[in-house]
Every structure is written in C-alpha cells, then in structure tokens.
Amino acid sequence: MLSAIADVLRAIGSTLAAVVTLPFRALARLFGGASRGAHR
C-alpha cells in the first residue's frame, strides 16, 4: 500500500518537474537562437 502511494507521488513529481522545466527550456532555446543570430 505505501509503496503504491510512493509510486504515485514519484510519478506526479516527475510530471510536475517536466511541466515546470519545459517553458524554461523553450525560453533558453529561443534566447540561445536569438543571441546566435545576433552575433553573426
């Protein structure tokens, strides 16, 4: 029972982490491409 709850919490945690880091990764890619384009 406890292990099942732990598994659910772990799944929720990893999903939350993915959702939280996605916008930051997109922003980093945007700014990375913009700065690369500005340097050339």
mmCIF entry with sequence, helices, sheets and N, C-alpha, C, O atoms, coordinates in Angstrom:
data_MODEL
# 
_entry.id   MODEL 
# 
_entity.id                         1 
_entity.type                       polymer 
_entity.pdbx_number_of_molecules   1 
# 
_entity_poly.entity_id                      1 
_entity_poly.type                           'polypeptide(L)' 
_entity_poly.nstd_linkage                   no 
_entity_poly.nstd_monomer                   no 
_entity_poly.pdbx_seq_one_letter_code       MLSAIADVLRAIGSTLAAVVTLPFRALARLFGGASRGAHR 
_entity_poly.pdbx_seq_one_letter_code_can   MLSAIADVLRAIGSTLAAVVTLPFRALARLFGGASRGAHR 
_entity_poly.pdbx_strand_id                 A 
# 
loop_
_entity_poly_seq.entity_id 
_entity_poly_seq.num 
_entity_poly_seq.mon_id 
_entity_poly_seq.hetero 
1 1  MET n 
1 2  LEU n 
1 3  SER n 
1 4  ALA n 
1 5  ILE n 
1 6  ALA n 
1 7  ASP n 
1 8  VAL n 
1 9  LEU n 
1 10 ARG n 
1 11 ALA n 
1 12 ILE n 
1 13 GLY n 
1 14 SER n 
1 15 THR n 
1 16 LEU n 
1 17 ALA n 
1 18 ALA n 
1 19 VAL n 
1 20 VAL n 
1 21 THR n 
1 22 LEU n 
1 23 PRO n 
1 24 PHE n 
1 25 ARG n 
1 26 ALA n 
1 27 LEU n 
1 28 ALA n 
1 29 ARG n 
1 30 LEU n 
1 31 PHE n 
1 32 GLY n 
1 33 GLY n 
1 34 ALA n 
1 35 SER n 
1 36 ARG n 
1 37 GLY n 
1 38 ALA n 
1 39 HIS n 
1 40 ARG n 
# 
_struct_asym.id          A 
_struct_asym.entity_id   1 
# 
_struct_conf.conf_type_id            HELX_P 
_struct_conf.id                      HELX_P1 
_struct_conf.pdbx_PDB_helix_id       AA1 
_struct_conf.beg_label_comp_id       LEU 
_struct_conf.beg_label_asym_id       A 
_struct_conf.beg_label_seq_id        2 
_struct_conf.pdbx_beg_PDB_ins_code   ? 
_struct_conf.end_label_comp_id       HIS 
_struct_conf.end_label_asym_id       A 
_struct_conf.end_label_seq_id        39 
_struct_conf.pdbx_end_PDB_ins_code   ? 
_struct_conf.beg_auth_comp_id        LEU 
_struct_conf.beg_auth_asym_id        A 
_struct_conf.beg_auth_seq_id         2 
_struct_conf.end_auth_comp_id        HIS 
_struct_conf.end_auth_asym_id        A 
_struct_conf.end_auth_seq_id         39 
_struct_conf.pdbx_PDB_helix_class    1 
_struct_conf.details                 ? 
_struct_conf.pdbx_PDB_helix_length   38 
# 
_struct_conf_type.id          HELX_P 
_struct_conf_type.criteria    ? 
_struct_conf_type.reference   ? 
# 
loop_
_atom_site.group_PDB 
_atom_site.id 
_atom_site.type_symbol 
_atom_site.label_atom_id 
_atom_site.label_alt_id 
_atom_site.label_comp_id 
_atom_site.label_asym_id 
_atom_site.label_entity_id 
_atom_site.label_seq_id 
_atom_site.pdbx_PDB_ins_code 
_atom_site.Cartn_x 
_atom_site.Cartn_y 
_atom_site.Cartn_z 
_atom_site.occupancy 
_atom_site.B_iso_or_equiv 
_atom_site.pdbx_formal_charge 
_atom_site.auth_seq_id 
_atom_site.auth_comp_id 
_atom_site.auth_asym_id 
_atom_site.auth_atom_id 
_atom_site.pdbx_PDB_model_num 
ATOM 1   N N  . MET A 1 1  ? 0.837  -1.209 0.000   1.00 0.00 ? 1  MET A N  1 
ATOM 2   C CA . MET A 1 1  ? 0.000  0.000  0.000   1.00 0.00 ? 1  MET A CA 1 
ATOM 3   C C  . MET A 1 1  ? 0.873  1.261  0.000   1.00 0.00 ? 1  MET A C  1 
ATOM 4   O O  . MET A 1 1  ? 0.678  2.156  -0.822  1.00 0.00 ? 1  MET A O  1 
ATOM 5   N N  . LEU A 1 2  ? 1.835  1.323  0.926   1.00 0.00 ? 2  LEU A N  1 
ATOM 6   C CA . LEU A 1 2  ? 2.700  2.501  0.998   1.00 0.00 ? 2  LEU A CA 1 
ATOM 7   C C  . LEU A 1 2  ? 3.550  2.641  -0.256  1.00 0.00 ? 2  LEU A C  1 
ATOM 8   O O  . LEU A 1 2  ? 3.790  3.749  -0.736  1.00 0.00 ? 2  LEU A O  1 
ATOM 9   N N  . SER A 1 3  ? 4.003  1.509  -0.781  1.00 0.00 ? 3  SER A N  1 
ATOM 10  C CA . SER A 1 3  ? 4.848  1.577  -1.987  1.00 0.00 ? 3  SER A CA 1 
ATOM 11  C C  . SER A 1 3  ? 4.035  2.087  -3.175  1.00 0.00 ? 3  SER A C  1 
ATOM 12  O O  . SER A 1 3  ? 4.564  2.795  -4.032  1.00 0.00 ? 3  SER A O  1 
ATOM 13  N N  . ALA A 1 4  ? 2.757  1.733  -3.228  1.00 0.00 ? 4  ALA A N  1 
ATOM 14  C CA . ALA A 1 4  ? 1.896  2.213  -4.315  1.00 0.00 ? 4  ALA A CA 1 
ATOM 15  C C  . ALA A 1 4  ? 1.728  3.727  -4.217  1.00 0.00 ? 4  ALA A C  1 
ATOM 16  O O  . ALA A 1 4  ? 1.778  4.430  -5.226  1.00 0.00 ? 4  ALA A O  1 
ATOM 17  N N  . ILE A 1 5  ? 1.528  4.226  -2.989  1.00 0.00 ? 5  ILE A N  1 
ATOM 18  C CA . ILE A 1 5  ? 1.393  5.671  -2.793  1.00 0.00 ? 5  ILE A CA 1 
ATOM 19  C C  . ILE A 1 5  ? 2.694  6.364  -3.176  1.00 0.00 ? 5  ILE A C  1 
ATOM 20  O O  . ILE A 1 5  ? 2.679  7.422  -3.805  1.00 0.00 ? 5  ILE A O  1 
ATOM 21  N N  . ALA A 1 6  ? 3.830  5.760  -2.791  1.00 0.00 ? 6  ALA A N  1 
ATOM 22  C CA . ALA A 1 6  ? 5.127  6.341  -3.130  1.00 0.00 ? 6  ALA A CA 1 
ATOM 23  C C  . ALA A 1 6  ? 5.311  6.390  -4.645  1.00 0.00 ? 6  ALA A C  1 
ATOM 24  O O  . ALA A 1 6  ? 5.840  7.367  -5.176  1.00 0.00 ? 6  ALA A O  1 
ATOM 25  N N  . ASP A 1 7  ? 4.878  5.343  -5.337  1.00 0.00 ? 7  ASP A N  1 
ATOM 26  C CA . ASP A 1 7  ? 4.997  5.319  -6.803  1.00 0.00 ? 7  ASP A CA 1 
ATOM 27  C C  . ASP A 1 7  ? 4.167  6.446  -7.425  1.00 0.00 ? 7  ASP A C  1 
ATOM 28  O O  . ASP A 1 7  ? 4.622  7.121  -8.349  1.00 0.00 ? 7  ASP A O  1 
ATOM 29  N N  . VAL A 1 8  ? 2.951  6.645  -6.914  1.00 0.00 ? 8  VAL A N  1 
ATOM 30  C CA . VAL A 1 8  ? 2.083  7.696  -7.451  1.00 0.00 ? 8  VAL A CA 1 
ATOM 31  C C  . VAL A 1 8  ? 2.717  9.062  -7.211  1.00 0.00 ? 8  VAL A C  1 
ATOM 32  O O  . VAL A 1 8  ? 2.742  9.907  -8.106  1.00 0.00 ? 8  VAL A O  1 
ATOM 33  N N  . LEU A 1 9  ? 3.226  9.274  -6.003  1.00 0.00 ? 9  LEU A N  1 
ATOM 34  C CA . LEU A 1 9  ? 3.860  10.561 -5.682  1.00 0.00 ? 9  LEU A CA 1 
ATOM 35  C C  . LEU A 1 9  ? 5.071  10.800 -6.574  1.00 0.00 ? 9  LEU A C  1 
ATOM 36  O O  . LEU A 1 9  ? 5.311  11.920 -7.025  1.00 0.00 ? 9  LEU A O  1 
ATOM 37  N N  . ARG A 1 10 ? 5.834  9.733  -6.824  1.00 0.00 ? 10 ARG A N  1 
ATOM 38  C CA . ARG A 1 10 ? 7.025  9.860  -7.676  1.00 0.00 ? 10 ARG A CA 1 
ATOM 39  C C  . ARG A 1 10 ? 6.610  10.230 -9.099  1.00 0.00 ? 10 ARG A C  1 
ATOM 40  O O  . ARG A 1 10 ? 7.249  11.066 -9.739  1.00 0.00 ? 10 ARG A O  1 
ATOM 41  N N  . ALA A 1 11 ? 5.540  9.607  -9.592  1.00 0.00 ? 11 ALA A N  1 
ATOM 42  C CA . ALA A 1 11 ? 5.065  9.903  -10.945 1.00 0.00 ? 11 ALA A CA 1 
ATOM 43  C C  . ALA A 1 11 ? 4.582  11.346 -11.035 1.00 0.00 ? 11 ALA A C  1 
ATOM 44  O O  . ALA A 1 11 ? 4.866  12.040 -12.012 1.00 0.00 ? 11 ALA A O  1 
ATOM 45  N N  . ILE A 1 12 ? 3.853  11.797 -10.016 1.00 0.00 ? 12 ILE A N  1 
ATOM 46  C CA . ILE A 1 12 ? 3.363  13.182 -10.004 1.00 0.00 ? 12 ILE A CA 1 
ATOM 47  C C  . ILE A 1 12 ? 4.541  14.150 -9.949  1.00 0.00 ? 12 ILE A C  1 
ATOM 48  O O  . ILE A 1 12 ? 4.541  15.176 -10.631 1.00 0.00 ? 12 ILE A O  1 
ATOM 49  N N  . GLY A 1 13 ? 5.544  13.822 -9.138  1.00 0.00 ? 13 GLY A N  1 
ATOM 50  C CA . GLY A 1 13 ? 6.711  14.688 -9.012  1.00 0.00 ? 13 GLY A CA 1 
ATOM 51  C C  . GLY A 1 13 ? 7.462  14.814 -10.326 1.00 0.00 ? 13 GLY A C  1 
ATOM 52  O O  . GLY A 1 13 ? 7.854  15.916 -10.711 1.00 0.00 ? 13 GLY A O  1 
ATOM 53  N N  . SER A 1 14 ? 7.667  13.708 -11.016 1.00 0.00 ? 14 SER A N  1 
ATOM 54  C CA . SER A 1 14 ? 8.401  13.757 -12.286 1.00 0.00 ? 14 SER A CA 1 
ATOM 55  C C  . SER A 1 14 ? 7.595  14.512 -13.339 1.00 0.00 ? 14 SER A C  1 
ATOM 56  O O  . SER A 1 14 ? 8.163  15.246 -14.147 1.00 0.00 ? 14 SER A O  1 
ATOM 57  N N  . THR A 1 15 ? 6.268  14.335 -13.332 1.00 0.00 ? 15 THR A N  1 
ATOM 58  C CA . THR A 1 15 ? 5.425  15.063 -14.283 1.00 0.00 ? 15 THR A CA 1 
ATOM 59  C C  . THR A 1 15 ? 5.481  16.559 -14.004 1.00 0.00 ? 15 THR A C  1 
ATOM 60  O O  . THR A 1 15 ? 5.600  17.363 -14.929 1.00 0.00 ? 15 THR A O  1 
ATOM 61  N N  . LEU A 1 16 ? 5.395  16.932 -12.733 1.00 0.00 ? 16 LEU A N  1 
ATOM 62  C CA . LEU A 1 16 ? 5.471  18.349 -12.368 1.00 0.00 ? 16 LEU A CA 1 
ATOM 63  C C  . LEU A 1 16 ? 6.813  18.934 -12.787 1.00 0.00 ? 16 LEU A C  1 
ATOM 64  O O  . LEU A 1 16 ? 6.876  20.044 -13.316 1.00 0.00 ? 16 LEU A O  1 
ATOM 65  N N  . ALA A 1 17 ? 7.890  18.181 -12.549 1.00 0.00 ? 17 ALA A N  1 
ATOM 66  C CA . ALA A 1 17 ? 9.220  18.662 -12.920 1.00 0.00 ? 17 ALA A CA 1 
ATOM 67  C C  . ALA A 1 17 ? 9.300  18.894 -14.423 1.00 0.00 ? 17 ALA A C  1 
ATOM 68  O O  . ALA A 1 17 ? 9.860  19.895 -14.869 1.00 0.00 ? 17 ALA A O  1 
ATOM 69  N N  . ALA A 1 18 ? 8.745  17.974 -15.204 1.00 0.00 ? 18 ALA A N  1 
ATOM 70  C CA . ALA A 1 18 ? 8.785  18.111 -16.663 1.00 0.00 ? 18 ALA A CA 1 
ATOM 71  C C  . ALA A 1 18 ? 7.993  19.340 -17.095 1.00 0.00 ? 18 ALA A C  1 
ATOM 72  O O  . ALA A 1 18 ? 8.442  20.099 -17.953 1.00 0.00 ? 18 ALA A O  1 
ATOM 73  N N  . VAL A 1 19 ? 6.815  19.540 -16.502 1.00 0.00 ? 19 VAL A N  1 
ATOM 74  C CA . VAL A 1 19 ? 5.971  20.678 -16.875 1.00 0.00 ? 19 VAL A CA 1 
ATOM 75  C C  . VAL A 1 19 ? 6.639  21.999 -16.499 1.00 0.00 ? 19 VAL A C  1 
ATOM 76  O O  . VAL A 1 19 ? 6.549  22.980 -17.236 1.00 0.00 ? 19 VAL A O  1 
ATOM 77  N N  . VAL A 1 20 ? 7.317  22.016 -15.335 1.00 0.00 ? 20 VAL A N  1 
ATOM 78  C CA . VAL A 1 20 ? 7.955  23.256 -14.869 1.00 0.00 ? 20 VAL A CA 1 
ATOM 79  C C  . VAL A 1 20 ? 9.186  23.589 -15.705 1.00 0.00 ? 20 VAL A C  1 
ATOM 80  O O  . VAL A 1 20 ? 9.439  24.760 -15.987 1.00 0.00 ? 20 VAL A O  1 
ATOM 81  N N  . THR A 1 21 ? 9.959  22.569 -16.110 1.00 0.00 ? 21 THR A N  1 
ATOM 82  C CA . THR A 1 21 ? 11.200 22.843 -16.836 1.00 0.00 ? 21 THR A CA 1 
ATOM 83  C C  . THR A 1 21 ? 10.962 23.093 -18.320 1.00 0.00 ? 21 THR A C  1 
ATOM 84  O O  . THR A 1 21 ? 11.807 23.696 -18.982 1.00 0.00 ? 21 THR A O  1 
ATOM 85  N N  . LEU A 1 22 ? 9.823  22.642 -18.860 1.00 0.00 ? 22 LEU A N  1 
ATOM 86  C CA . LEU A 1 22 ? 9.568  22.818 -20.294 1.00 0.00 ? 22 LEU A CA 1 
ATOM 87  C C  . LEU A 1 22 ? 9.615  24.283 -20.739 1.00 0.00 ? 22 LEU A C  1 
ATOM 88  O O  . LEU A 1 22 ? 10.342 24.592 -21.683 1.00 0.00 ? 22 LEU A O  1 
ATOM 89  N N  . PRO A 1 23 ? 8.872  25.200 -20.104 1.00 0.00 ? 23 PRO A N  1 
ATOM 90  C CA . PRO A 1 23 ? 8.919  26.608 -20.539 1.00 0.00 ? 23 PRO A CA 1 
ATOM 91  C C  . PRO A 1 23 ? 10.321 27.191 -20.462 1.00 0.00 ? 23 PRO A C  1 
ATOM 92  O O  . PRO A 1 23 ? 10.727 27.955 -21.338 1.00 0.00 ? 23 PRO A O  1 
ATOM 93  N N  . PHE A 1 24 ? 11.075 26.828 -19.403 1.00 0.00 ? 24 PHE A N  1 
ATOM 94  C CA . PHE A 1 24 ? 12.429 27.356 -19.264 1.00 0.00 ? 24 PHE A CA 1 
ATOM 95  C C  . PHE A 1 24 ? 13.312 26.848 -20.393 1.00 0.00 ? 24 PHE A C  1 
ATOM 96  O O  . PHE A 1 24 ? 14.136 27.591 -20.925 1.00 0.00 ? 24 PHE A O  1 
ATOM 97  N N  . ARG A 1 25 ? 13.141 25.569 -20.761 1.00 0.00 ? 25 ARG A N  1 
ATOM 98  C CA . ARG A 1 25 ? 13.935 25.022 -21.866 1.00 0.00 ? 25 ARG A CA 1 
ATOM 99  C C  . ARG A 1 25 ? 13.578 25.720 -23.168 1.00 0.00 ? 25 ARG A C  1 
ATOM 100 O O  . ARG A 1 25 ? 14.457 26.017 -23.977 1.00 0.00 ? 25 ARG A O  1 
ATOM 101 N N  . ALA A 1 26 ? 12.287 25.986 -23.373 1.00 0.00 ? 26 ALA A N  1 
ATOM 102 C CA . ALA A 1 26 ? 11.866 26.675 -24.593 1.00 0.00 ? 26 ALA A CA 1 
ATOM 103 C C  . ALA A 1 26 ? 12.439 28.092 -24.627 1.00 0.00 ? 26 ALA A C  1 
ATOM 104 O O  . ALA A 1 26 ? 12.908 28.554 -25.667 1.00 0.00 ? 26 ALA A O  1 
ATOM 105 N N  . LEU A 1 27 ? 12.397 28.780 -23.481 1.00 0.00 ? 27 LEU A N  1 
ATOM 106 C CA . LEU A 1 27 ? 12.958 30.135 -23.413 1.00 0.00 ? 27 LEU A CA 1 
ATOM 107 C C  . LEU A 1 27 ? 14.454 30.112 -23.683 1.00 0.00 ? 27 LEU A C  1 
ATOM 108 O O  . LEU A 1 27 ? 14.969 30.958 -24.413 1.00 0.00 ? 27 LEU A O  1 
ATOM 109 N N  . ALA A 1 28 ? 15.149 29.150 -23.099 1.00 0.00 ? 28 ALA A N  1 
ATOM 110 C CA . ALA A 1 28 ? 16.591 29.045 -23.308 1.00 0.00 ? 28 ALA A CA 1 
ATOM 111 C C  . ALA A 1 28 ? 16.898 28.814 -24.783 1.00 0.00 ? 28 ALA A C  1 
ATOM 112 O O  . ALA A 1 28 ? 17.852 29.377 -25.320 1.00 0.00 ? 28 ALA A O  1 
ATOM 113 N N  . ARG A 1 29 ? 16.088 27.985 -25.433 1.00 0.00 ? 29 ARG A N  1 
ATOM 114 C CA . ARG A 1 29 ? 16.312 27.705 -26.853 1.00 0.00 ? 29 ARG A CA 1 
ATOM 115 C C  . ARG A 1 29 ? 16.048 28.971 -27.674 1.00 0.00 ? 29 ARG A C  1 
ATOM 116 O O  . ARG A 1 29 ? 16.785 29.283 -28.609 1.00 0.00 ? 29 ARG A O  1 
ATOM 117 N N  . LEU A 1 30 ? 14.977 29.698 -27.304 1.00 0.00 ? 30 LEU A N  1 
ATOM 118 C CA . LEU A 1 30 ? 14.653 30.936 -28.023 1.00 0.00 ? 30 LEU A CA 1 
ATOM 119 C C  . LEU A 1 30 ? 15.790 31.948 -27.886 1.00 0.00 ? 30 LEU A C  1 
ATOM 120 O O  . LEU A 1 30 ? 16.273 32.489 -28.881 1.00 0.00 ? 30 LEU A O  1 
ATOM 121 N N  . PHE A 1 31 ? 16.211 32.197 -26.644 1.00 0.00 ? 31 PHE A N  1 
ATOM 122 C CA . PHE A 1 31 ? 17.263 33.190 -26.411 1.00 0.00 ? 31 PHE A CA 1 
ATOM 123 C C  . PHE A 1 31 ? 18.592 32.715 -26.970 1.00 0.00 ? 31 PHE A C  1 
ATOM 124 O O  . PHE A 1 31 ? 19.390 33.523 -27.447 1.00 0.00 ? 31 PHE A O  1 
ATOM 125 N N  . GLY A 1 32 ? 18.838 31.407 -26.917 1.00 0.00 ? 32 GLY A N  1 
ATOM 126 C CA . GLY A 1 32 ? 20.066 30.866 -27.483 1.00 0.00 ? 32 GLY A CA 1 
ATOM 127 C C  . GLY A 1 32 ? 20.111 31.097 -28.987 1.00 0.00 ? 32 GLY A C  1 
ATOM 128 O O  . GLY A 1 32 ? 21.145 31.495 -29.524 1.00 0.00 ? 32 GLY A O  1 
ATOM 129 N N  . GLY A 1 33 ? 18.994 30.851 -29.671 1.00 0.00 ? 33 GLY A N  1 
ATOM 130 C CA . GLY A 1 33 ? 18.938 31.068 -31.113 1.00 0.00 ? 33 GLY A CA 1 
ATOM 131 C C  . GLY A 1 33 ? 19.014 32.544 -31.443 1.00 0.00 ? 33 GLY A C  1 
ATOM 132 O O  . GLY A 1 33 ? 19.648 32.923 -32.427 1.00 0.00 ? 33 GLY A O  1 
ATOM 133 N N  . ALA A 1 34 ? 18.371 33.395 -30.628 1.00 0.00 ? 34 ALA A N  1 
ATOM 134 C CA . ALA A 1 34 ? 18.380 34.836 -30.890 1.00 0.00 ? 34 ALA A CA 1 
ATOM 135 C C  . ALA A 1 34 ? 19.780 35.396 -30.728 1.00 0.00 ? 34 ALA A C  1 
ATOM 136 O O  . ALA A 1 34 ? 20.235 36.178 -31.562 1.00 0.00 ? 34 ALA A O  1 
ATOM 137 N N  . SER A 1 35 ? 20.476 35.002 -29.654 1.00 0.00 ? 35 SER A N  1 
ATOM 138 C CA . SER A 1 35 ? 21.825 35.526 -29.429 1.00 0.00 ? 35 SER A CA 1 
ATOM 139 C C  . SER A 1 35 ? 22.777 35.015 -30.519 1.00 0.00 ? 35 SER A C  1 
ATOM 140 O O  . SER A 1 35 ? 23.677 35.731 -30.957 1.00 0.00 ? 35 SER A O  1 
ATOM 141 N N  . ARG A 1 36 ? 22.561 33.770 -30.944 1.00 0.00 ? 36 ARG A N  1 
ATOM 142 C CA . ARG A 1 36 ? 23.421 33.225 -32.005 1.00 0.00 ? 36 ARG A CA 1 
ATOM 143 C C  . ARG A 1 36 ? 23.203 33.992 -33.310 1.00 0.00 ? 36 ARG A C  1 
ATOM 144 O O  . ARG A 1 36 ? 24.149 34.264 -34.050 1.00 0.00 ? 36 ARG A O  1 
ATOM 145 N N  . GLY A 1 37 ? 21.921 34.341 -33.583 1.00 0.00 ? 37 GLY A N  1 
ATOM 146 C CA . GLY A 1 37 ? 21.627 35.069 -34.809 1.00 0.00 ? 37 GLY A CA 1 
ATOM 147 C C  . GLY A 1 37 ? 22.164 36.496 -34.753 1.00 0.00 ? 37 GLY A C  1 
ATOM 148 O O  . GLY A 1 37 ? 22.560 37.053 -35.777 1.00 0.00 ? 37 GLY A O  1 
ATOM 149 N N  . ALA A 1 38 ? 22.179 37.094 -33.549 1.00 0.00 ? 38 ALA A N  1 
ATOM 150 C CA . ALA A 1 38 ? 22.637 38.474 -33.407 1.00 0.00 ? 38 ALA A CA 1 
ATOM 151 C C  . ALA A 1 38 ? 24.161 38.555 -33.564 1.00 0.00 ? 38 ALA A C  1 
ATOM 152 O O  . ALA A 1 38 ? 24.690 39.549 -34.060 1.00 0.00 ? 38 ALA A O  1 
ATOM 153 N N  . HIS A 1 39 ? 24.851 37.504 -33.140 1.00 0.00 ? 39 HIS A N  1 
ATOM 154 C CA . HIS A 1 39 ? 26.329 37.539 -33.211 1.00 0.00 ? 39 HIS A CA 1 
ATOM 155 C C  . HIS A 1 39 ? 26.822 37.471 -34.641 1.00 0.00 ? 39 HIS A C  1 
ATOM 156 O O  . HIS A 1 39 ? 27.876 38.019 -34.963 1.00 0.00 ? 39 HIS A O  1 
ATOM 157 N N  . ARG A 1 40 ? 26.058 36.791 -35.517 1.00 0.00 ? 40 ARG A N  1 
ATOM 158 C CA . ARG A 1 40 ? 26.562 36.630 -36.904 1.00 0.00 ? 40 ARG A CA 1 
ATOM 159 C C  . ARG A 1 40 ? 26.366 37.913 -37.669 1.00 0.00 ? 40 ARG A C  1 
ATOM 160 O O  . ARG A 1 40 ? 26.719 37.990 -38.846 1.00 0.00 ? 40 ARG A O  1 
# 
